[in-house]
Amino acid sequence: MIERLCGFDLRDCVLRIELKSEPMKDTMDNTQHPAHNLPAPQIERVRHELRRRSLTVADVTDITPGMRRVVLTGDDLADFVSLAPDDHVKIFVSIPEGEERRDYTPRRYDNDARTLTIDFALHEAGPVTQWALDATPGATLAIGGPRGSAVVSTSVKRWLLIGDETALPAMGRRIEESDAATVITAIAAVADPSERQTFDTKAELNLHWAERPLADATDATSLLEVLRDVQIQPGTFVWVAAEASVARAVREYLVTERGYPLPWIKASGYWVKGKADTTEKFE
């Protein structure tokens, strides 16, 4: 890991759960994946200077019934930086008690055009989701961050992306920003066929949809059923993001049943059922 500090930190209320990819004793030598013979991929952690930005809604589009795309604009985006597809910005929405804060992925941005696109999964009824439902051109929004980026080495040319609706913005950005030399397999859990998205990419993309009701969003079964039929080539970086218990189950399956090495896995719980602004660590 490489740490480069180039800014300052602010109080954070992260709703993400990072599953640490620390070395662990291998008790299943006979099931080790060939990737164990490869050196761990380099991940550079870059800190960004944080400041609050005031933006205005330029456009609103429902890309699926459950996913609303909001394009924001403003001069404050002239120096906006996001170096990794799974970065997150903090969104601030006023409520009677003060201010609601939630993390969202910068789906795409353009410094020259002064635009930032954010996709909102409409799977909850909180203040930020309600803001997205009510958003119209001219509305205003305050954001902060990203506070940092975890940049995986460009030498990684094979990716396995696994996630639910909340992970689709990061998965989509990774897919669309990858070059023609990259091979990506993506497994996305959605409620029904109407929630499937399309992506414009130069990469070789193998896209699988795991359909299950939103009520089963904390059940990893649909994702694991698809994953069991996917071959994981050595040198594949596996990225997982979903509800915390689902991310944990997928990670556990990869390590214990497939023998895949932890340094080649990054797993995160993007949300926790029944909790808000919660941080948990899985050792």
C-alpha positions in Angstrom: 0.0 0.0 0.0 1.2 3.6 -0.8 -0.1 6.5 1.3 0.2 10.0 -0.2 -1.1 12.8 2.0 -2.1 16.0 0.2 -4.9 17.5 2.1 -6.7 17.5 5.4 -9.5 15.5 7.0 -13.0 16.3 8.1 -15.5 14.5 10.4 -16.9 11.6 8.4 -20.1 9.7 8.6 -19.3 6.8 6.3 -22.0 4.3 5.5 -19.4 2.0 3.9 -17.8 -1.0 5.5 -14.3 -1.9 4.3 -13.6 -5.6 4.6 -9.8 -5.7 5.3 -7.8 -7.7 2.9 -5.2 -8.7 5.5 -3.1 -11.9 5.2 -4.6 -14.9 7.0 -3.3 -18.4 7.7 -4.2 -20.7 4.9 -5.7 -24.0 6.2 -6.8 -25.1 2.8 -3.5 -25.5 0.9 -5.1 -28.1 -1.4 -7.7 -25.5 -2.6 -5.4 -22.6 -3.1 -6.2 -20.6 -6.2 -3.3 -20.1 -8.7 -3.5 -16.4 -7.9 -1.7 -17.1 -4.6 1.5 -17.4 -6.7 1.2 -13.8 -7.9 2.4 -10.7 -6.0 -0.4 -8.6 -4.5 -1.6 -5.8 -6.7 -0.4 -2.3 -5.8 -3.0 0.0 -4.4 -2.2 3.7 -4.0 -4.1 5.6 -1.5 -4.3 9.3 -2.3 -5.8 11.9 0.0 -7.6 14.9 -1.4 -8.2 18.4 0.0 -11.7 18.5 1.3 -14.1 21.4 0.8 -17.8 21.9 0.6 -19.2 22.6 -2.9 -22.5 24.2 -3.8 -24.0 22.8 -7.0 -27.1 23.2 -9.1 -29.1 20.5 -10.8 -28.8 20.7 -14.6 -30.6 17.5 -15.6 -32.6 14.6 -14.1 -33.2 11.3 -15.9 -34.6 8.0 -14.7 -32.2 5.4 -16.3 -34.3 2.6 -14.8 -37.5 2.7 -12.6 -35.3 2.4 -9.5 -32.3 4.5 -10.5 -32.4 8.3 -11.0 -29.4 10.1 -12.6 -28.8 13.7 -11.6 -26.3 15.9 -13.4 -25.0 18.7 -11.2 -23.1 21.8 -12.4 -21.2 24.7 -10.9 -17.9 26.5 -10.9 -17.0 24.7 -7.7 -16.3 21.6 -9.9 -13.4 23.2 -11.6 -10.9 21.5 -9.3 -13.0 18.4 -8.4 -10.9 15.3 -8.3 -12.0 11.6 -8.2 -9.2 9.1 -9.1 -11.0 5.8 -8.6 -14.4 4.5 -9.7 -15.4 3.6 -6.2 -14.7 7.0 -4.6 -17.5 8.6 -2.7 -18.7 12.1 -2.1 -20.7 13.2 0.9 -24.2 14.7 0.1 -25.7 17.1 2.6 -29.5 17.6 2.8 -31.2 19.9 5.3 -33.7 18.4 7.7 -35.5 19.9 10.7 -33.0 18.3 13.1 -30.1 19.8 11.2 -28.4 18.0 8.2 -28.6 14.5 6.7 -25.4 13.1 5.2 -25.0 10.2 2.8 -22.2 8.8 0.6 -22.7 8.5 -3.1 -20.4 7.5 -6.0 -19.3 10.2 -8.5 -20.7 8.3 -11.6 -18.8 10.6 -14.0 -17.4 14.2 -14.0 -16.0 16.7 -16.4 -13.9 19.6 -15.0 -14.0 21.6 -18.2 -17.8 21.3 -18.5 -18.2 21.8 -14.7 -20.5 18.8 -14.4 -20.8 15.9 -11.9 -23.2 13.0 -12.4 -24.6 11.0 -9.5 -26.9 8.0 -9.7 -29.4 7.6 -6.9 -30.7 4.1 -6.1 -34.3 4.7 -5.1 -34.4 1.8 -2.6 -35.0 3.7 0.6 -37.2 6.6 1.7 -34.6 8.8 3.6 -34.1 12.5 3.2 -31.4 12.2 0.5 -33.5 9.8 -1.6 -36.5 12.1 -1.2 -34.3 15.0 -2.4 -33.5 13.0 -5.5 -37.1 12.2 -6.1 -38.0 15.9 -5.9 -35.0 17.2 -7.8 -35.6 19.4 -10.8 -33.3 21.6 -12.9 -32.3 24.6 -10.9 -32.5 22.9 -7.5 -29.3 23.2 -5.3 -27.2 20.6 -3.5 -24.2 20.7 -1.3 -21.5 18.0 -1.5 -18.1 17.4 0.1 -15.2 15.1 -1.0 -14.0 12.8 -2.1 -11.7 12.7 0.8 -9.5 10.1 -0.9 -9.0 7.5 -3.6 -7.8 3.9 -3.5 -6.2 3.6 -7.0 -5.6 0.0 -8.1 -2.5 -0.4 -10.3 -3.2 -0.1 -14.1 -1.3 -3.3 -14.5 -4.5 -5.1 -13.4 -6.3 -6.0 -16.6 -8.8 -8.5 -15.4 -11.7 -7.5 -13.1 -14.5 -9.3 -11.4 -17.2 -6.8 -10.2 -19.9 -8.1 -7.9 -22.6 -5.9 -6.4 -26.2 -4.8 -5.8 -28.1 -1.7 -6.9 -26.0 0.6 -4.7 -22.8 -0.7 -6.3 -24.0 -0.2 -9.9 -22.7 3.4 -10.2 -19.2 2.4 -9.2 -19.4 -0.8 -11.4 -20.6 1.2 -14.3 -17.9 3.8 -14.0 -15.2 1.1 -13.8 -16.7 -0.6 -16.9 -16.9 2.6 -18.9 -13.5 4.0 -18.0 -11.6 0.7 -18.8 -9.6 0.4 -22.0 -9.7 -2.2 -24.7 -7.0 -4.3 -23.0 -9.2 -4.9 -20.0 -11.4 -7.9 -19.4 -14.3 -7.4 -17.0 -16.8 -9.8 -15.6 -19.7 -8.2 -13.8 -22.4 -9.7 -11.6 -25.1 -7.3 -10.5 -28.1 -8.1 -8.3 -31.3 -6.2 -9.3 -35.0 -6.5 -8.6 -36.2 -7.4 -12.1 -35.3 -7.1 -15.8 -36.4 -3.5 -15.9 -33.5 -2.5 -13.6 -30.8 -3.8 -16.0 -28.5 -1.1 -17.3 -26.4 -0.8 -20.4 -22.8 0.4 -20.5 -20.6 2.0 -23.2 -17.1 0.5 -22.9 -14.0 -0.4 -24.9 -13.3 -3.2 -22.5 -14.3 -6.9 -23.1 -17.4 -7.1 -20.9 -19.1 -10.2 -19.6 -22.2 -9.0 -17.8 -24.5 -11.2 -15.7 -27.7 -10.1 -13.9 -28.8 -11.8 -10.7 -32.5 -11.0 -10.2 -34.1 -11.2 -6.8 -36.8 -9.0 -5.0 -35.6 -6.0 -3.2 -37.0 -7.7 -0.1 -34.1 -10.2 -0.5 -31.4 -7.6 -0.8 -29.7 -9.0 2.3 -29.6 -12.5 0.9 -26.4 -13.4 -1.1 -28.0 -16.5 -2.7 -28.7 -14.9 -6.2 -25.2 -13.5 -6.5 -23.5 -16.7 -5.3 -25.5 -18.8 -7.8 -24.1 -16.8 -10.7 -20.6 -16.6 -9.1 -20.3 -20.4 -8.8 -20.4 -20.7 -12.6 -17.7 -17.9 -13.2 -14.1 -18.9 -13.7 -11.7 -16.5 -12.0 -8.4 -16.3 -13.9 -5.2 -15.6 -12.0 -4.5 -11.8 -12.0 -8.2 -10.9 -11.6 -8.9 -8.2 -9.1 -12.3 -9.0 -7.4 -14.3 -6.0 -6.2 -17.4 -6.6 -4.1 -20.0 -4.1 -2.8 -23.5 -4.7 -1.4 -25.4 -4.8 1.8 -22.9 -5.7 4.6 -24.0 -9.3 5.2 -24.1 -10.0 1.5 -20.5 -8.6 0.9 -19.3 -10.7 3.9 -20.9 -13.9 2.4 -19.4 -13.3 -1.0 -16.0 -12.6 0.4 -16.2 -15.7 2.6 -17.2 -17.9 -0.4 -14.3 -16.6 -2.5 -11.7 -17.2 0.2 -12.9 -20.5 1.7 -14.5 -22.3 -1.2 -12.6 -20.9 -4.1 -9.3 -20.4 -2.3 -8.9 -16.9 -3.7 -6.2 -14.8 -2.0 -7.4 -11.8 0.1 -4.9 -9.3 -1.4 -6.8 -9.7 -4.7 -10.2 -8.9 -3.1 -11.7 -5.6 -2.1 -15.0 -6.0 -0.4 -17.2 -3.3 1.1 -20.6 -3.1 2.7 -22.2 -0.1 1.1 -25.2 -0.2 3.5 -26.4 -2.1 6.6 -30.0 -3.2 6.9 -31.8 -1.2 9.6 -28.9 1.1 10.3 -27.8 4.5 9.0 -24.4 6.2 9.2 -22.9 2.9 10.5 -19.3 1.8 10.2 -18.3 -1.8 10.8 -15.0 -3.6 10.3 -14.7 -7.3 9.2 -11.3 -8.6 10.2 
